[in-house]
Amino acid sequence: MYEFAIAWEWLAFAVRWLHVITAIAWIGSSFYFIALDLGLVKRPHLPPGAYGEEWQVHGGGFYHIQKYLVAPASMPEHLTWFKWESYATWLSGFAMLCLVYYGGADLFLIDRHVLDISQTTAIVLSLASLGLGWIIYDLLCKSPLGKNLWGLMLVLYVALVAMAWGYTQIFSGRAAFLHLGAFTATIMSANVFFIIIPNQKIVVADLIAGRTPDPKYGFIAKQRSLHNNYLTLPVIFFMLSNHYPLAFATAFNWVIAALVFLMGVTIRHWFNTTHARKGRPTWTWAATVILFIIIIWLSTVPKILTGEQETAIAPTFQKFAANSHFPAAKDIVLSRCSMCHAAEPVWDGILRAPKGVVLEADGEIAAHAREIYLQAGRSHAMPPGNLTEITPEERKLLVAWFENSVTEGSAQ
């Protein structure tokens, strides 16, 4: 049974790697086409129906690119569709959500100090939020409000902030930020799957049939592409945030999330304006820096506490605290790990417990038994550089503690 933890960890690593690969492909192609679209130049010699062109140089060659807003007079033999980058990114991301947050719901998804719910309830709420989020977003875009570009963007921003607050009231801080990224990425990928690609296929079918394509399909696809453009950078932030507890494990994490969406807008505005050859609005970088400084401040202000947090051991982890090896394992953790993994770390330069993992109380140590086993028992990842000089015998005891707890727990 304990070997399953190692196999599961490698599977999660493989899926995470796949997710990064596909995300690079999707974001790379998206950013390229946005820059290309904004940099198109209208010239008098363009073919009928062509909107603009761009000359580019790369890899020792020259590229001559022309764009048609509706379609060219005749369909080329080969047409490249950019869609699987988006689909693969979402599918691999969802697989990782299932592996890490659904498979380890008690550890990563649920924070019983935030909301005491069952694993099943938490997973259902997670799935429902992703699906309903897309439905509400799509209805807003198709409503009369959808014709007002900036009005719609404002309403969508308010909705995203509300989701940020809502997630922090249900899940752990880490899971809340991850879900906010997944929520946004679901909207982006669904835009491609349900709107952009189908509309392009309608245009292609009309052209093949000899009909004049309706320009509205291009307008709708353009609107959704614009949303994807401004949402990309916040999604990356939320996906990376699980390594930085100062972002998610703070009292004002949902406010931080709201400011991250604004930073995504300011950064993309600079690139979009520059690519469109409309100048270089350097004020956007000043605004971004100011927003980031506010985020830093929000992450360090005192937490709003209502009393001492409950440190009772959840039933799932009681087997680790009840094991005969636990007292010795606890002594090792307290002597080798708690100088960093403490509410107030004493190691020089460490201001917050790495990844928000505190290993002081029995419940905290038992709840992180799997991570201790993998990172300090079966591997030498912790302590970093073995700064606290944990011995091979102590690592063997941590391994014995976890494996014996799992074996005895399965036998009961």
Secondary structure by P-SEA (a helix, b strand, c coil): caaaaaaaaaaaaaaaaaaaaaaaaaaaaaaaaaaaaaaccccccccccccbbbbbbcccbbbbbbbbcccccccccbbbbccaaaaaaaaaaaaaaaacccccccccccccccccccaaaaaaaaaaaaaaaaaaaaaaaaccccccaaaaaaaaaaaaaaaaaaaaacccaaaaaaaaaaaaaaaaaaaaaccaaaaaaaaaaaaaacccccaaaaaaaaaaaaaaaaaaaaaaaaaacccccccccccaaaaaaaaaaaaaaaaaaaaaaaaacccccaaaaaaaaaaaaaaaaaacccccccccccccccccccccccccaaaaaaaaaaaccccccccccccccccccccccccccaaaaaaaaaaaaaaccccccccccccccccaaaaaaaaaaaaaaaaaaaac
